[in-house]
Amino acid sequence: MVVLIVLLAVAAALLFFVIGLYNRLVALKHRVATAWSNIDVLLKQRHDELPKLVETCRQYMKFERETLERVIAARGAVQSAREAGDLAALGTICPDWTRPASPRPRSRIAASSTTRRSTSTTRPSSSSRAISSRRRSASSSHSCCSSTPRRSRTST
């Protein structure tokens, strides 16, 4: 009778060990899937920011070109006024010189990088929550993904 009780206790301990091991493996599988998903989200964000960077560079190039053209025109006008000896015309060469030709381009990437910078100084748990919420918002925009949120890891 004692041997039977000992065998049942060993079998129960072995069963609990196997159940615990299975739960740890399932939790590890979910953590790995979450980590890969976070990497996918970060790569998608990086890919989405490239066109914004190109557009900002184009706007800034336009701004710099207009500014350079205005400087060249002003220098030419000053040179021609000096050669003509008409120093009174120097003040009327570029009356709108005080205002810029076009507003300086505002970078859309700068706003997103300050957001990223502020979340990178927080605790890891809140940054992983931020990535997780971005992952959910990114996956809800795809028609191939379901609109139901993923469950967090659970133990059975």
C-alpha positions as CSV (number, residue, x, y, z in Angstrom):
1,M,0.0,0.0,0.0
2,V,2.8,2.4,0.9
3,V,4.5,1.6,-2.4
4,L,1.4,2.5,-4.3
5,I,1.1,5.8,-2.5
6,V,4.7,6.6,-3.3
7,L,4.2,5.6,-7.0
8,L,1.1,7.9,-7.2
9,A,3.0,10.8,-5.5
10,V,5.9,10.3,-8.0
11,A,3.5,10.1,-10.9
12,A,1.6,13.2,-9.7
13,A,5.0,15.1,-9.3
14,L,6.0,14.0,-12.7
15,L,2.7,15.1,-14.2
16,F,2.9,18.5,-12.5
17,F,6.5,18.8,-13.8
18,V,5.4,18.0,-17.4
19,I,2.5,20.4,-17.2
20,G,4.8,23.2,-15.9
21,L,7.4,22.4,-18.6
22,Y,4.7,22.6,-21.3
23,N,3.4,25.9,-19.9
24,R,6.9,27.4,-19.9
25,L,7.5,26.2,-23.5
26,V,4.2,27.8,-24.6
27,A,5.0,31.0,-22.8
28,L,8.5,31.0,-24.4
29,K,6.9,30.4,-27.9
30,H,4.6,33.4,-27.3
31,R,7.5,35.6,-26.2
32,V,9.5,34.7,-29.3
33,A,6.5,35.4,-31.5
34,T,6.1,38.8,-29.7
35,A,9.8,39.6,-30.1
36,W,9.7,38.8,-33.9
37,S,6.5,40.9,-34.2
38,N,8.2,43.8,-32.5
39,I,11.0,43.6,-34.9
40,D,8.6,43.5,-37.8
41,V,6.9,46.6,-36.5
42,L,10.2,48.5,-36.1
43,L,11.3,47.5,-39.6
44,K,7.9,48.6,-41.0
45,Q,8.2,52.0,-39.2
46,R,11.7,52.4,-40.6
47,H,10.4,51.6,-44.1
48,D,7.5,54.0,-43.7
49,E,9.8,56.9,-42.7
50,L,12.1,56.7,-45.8
51,P,9.5,58.4,-48.1
52,K,9.0,61.1,-45.4
53,L,12.8,61.7,-45.3
54,V,13.0,61.9,-49.1
55,E,10.1,64.4,-49.2
56,T,11.7,66.5,-46.4
57,C,14.9,66.5,-48.3
58,R,13.1,67.6,-51.5
59,Q,11.4,70.5,-49.6
60,Y,14.6,71.6,-48.1
61,M,16.4,71.4,-51.4
62,K,13.7,73.7,-52.9
63,F,14.1,76.1,-49.9
64,E,17.8,76.2,-50.4
65,R,17.5,76.7,-54.1
66,E,15.2,79.6,-53.7
67,T,17.4,81.2,-51.1
68,L,20.5,80.7,-53.3
69,E,18.7,82.2,-56.3
70,R,17.7,85.3,-54.2
71,V,21.2,85.7,-52.9
72,I,22.7,85.5,-56.4
73,A,20.1,88.0,-57.7
74,A,20.8,90.4,-54.8
75,R,24.5,90.2,-55.3
76,G,24.1,90.8,-59.1
77,A,21.9,93.8,-58.4
78,V,24.3,95.2,-55.9
79,Q,27.2,94.8,-58.3
80,S,25.3,96.5,-61.1
81,A,24.3,99.3,-58.8
82,R,27.9,99.8,-57.8
83,E,29.1,99.8,-61.4
84,A,26.4,102.3,-62.3
85,G,27.2,104.4,-59.3
86,D,23.6,104.4,-58.1
87,L,24.1,103.8,-54.4
88,A,20.6,105.0,-53.6
89,A,19.1,102.0,-55.5
90,L,20.8,99.6,-53.1
91,G,18.0,99.8,-50.6
92,T,15.4,99.1,-53.2
93,I,17.1,96.1,-54.8
94,C,15.4,93.5,-52.7
95,P,12.6,95.2,-50.7
96,D,11.2,91.8,-49.7
97,W,14.6,90.4,-48.6
98,T,13.5,90.3,-44.9
99,R,10.8,87.7,-45.6
100,P,11.9,84.2,-46.7
101,A,11.0,83.1,-50.2
102,S,9.2,80.1,-48.8
103,P,8.7,78.8,-45.3
104,R,11.5,76.6,-44.0
105,P,10.4,73.0,-44.4
106,R,9.3,71.3,-41.2
107,S,10.4,67.7,-40.9
108,R,7.7,65.1,-40.2
109,I,10.5,62.8,-39.1
110,A,11.7,65.1,-36.4
111,A,8.3,64.9,-34.6
112,S,8.3,61.1,-34.7
113,S,11.9,60.9,-33.6
114,T,11.2,63.0,-30.5
115,T,8.3,60.6,-29.7
116,R,10.7,57.7,-30.1
117,R,13.3,59.4,-28.0
118,S,10.8,60.0,-25.2
119,T,9.7,56.4,-25.1
120,S,13.2,55.0,-25.2
121,T,14.0,56.5,-21.8
122,T,11.1,54.8,-20.1
123,R,11.1,51.4,-18.4
124,P,11.4,48.4,-20.7
125,S,7.9,47.2,-19.9
126,S,6.3,50.5,-21.0
127,S,8.4,50.5,-24.2
128,S,7.3,47.0,-25.0
129,R,3.7,48.1,-24.4
130,A,4.2,51.0,-26.8
131,I,5.6,48.6,-29.4
132,S,2.8,46.2,-28.8
133,S,0.2,48.9,-29.2
134,R,1.9,50.0,-32.5
135,R,1.9,46.4,-33.6
136,R,-1.9,46.1,-32.9
137,S,-2.6,49.4,-34.8
138,A,-0.4,48.3,-37.7
139,S,-2.0,44.9,-37.9
140,S,-5.5,46.3,-37.8
141,S,-4.7,48.4,-40.9
142,H,-4.1,45.2,-43.0
143,S,-7.1,43.4,-44.5
144,C,-5.4,40.0,-44.2
145,C,-5.2,40.3,-40.4
146,S,-8.1,39.8,-38.0
147,S,-9.5,42.8,-36.2
148,T,-9.6,41.0,-32.8
149,P,-6.7,41.8,-30.5
150,R,-4.3,39.1,-29.6
151,R,-4.5,37.5,-26.2
152,S,-1.6,37.9,-23.9
153,R,0.2,34.7,-22.8
154,T,-1.8,32.5,-20.6
155,S,-0.9,29.4,-18.6
156,T,-3.1,26.3,-18.7
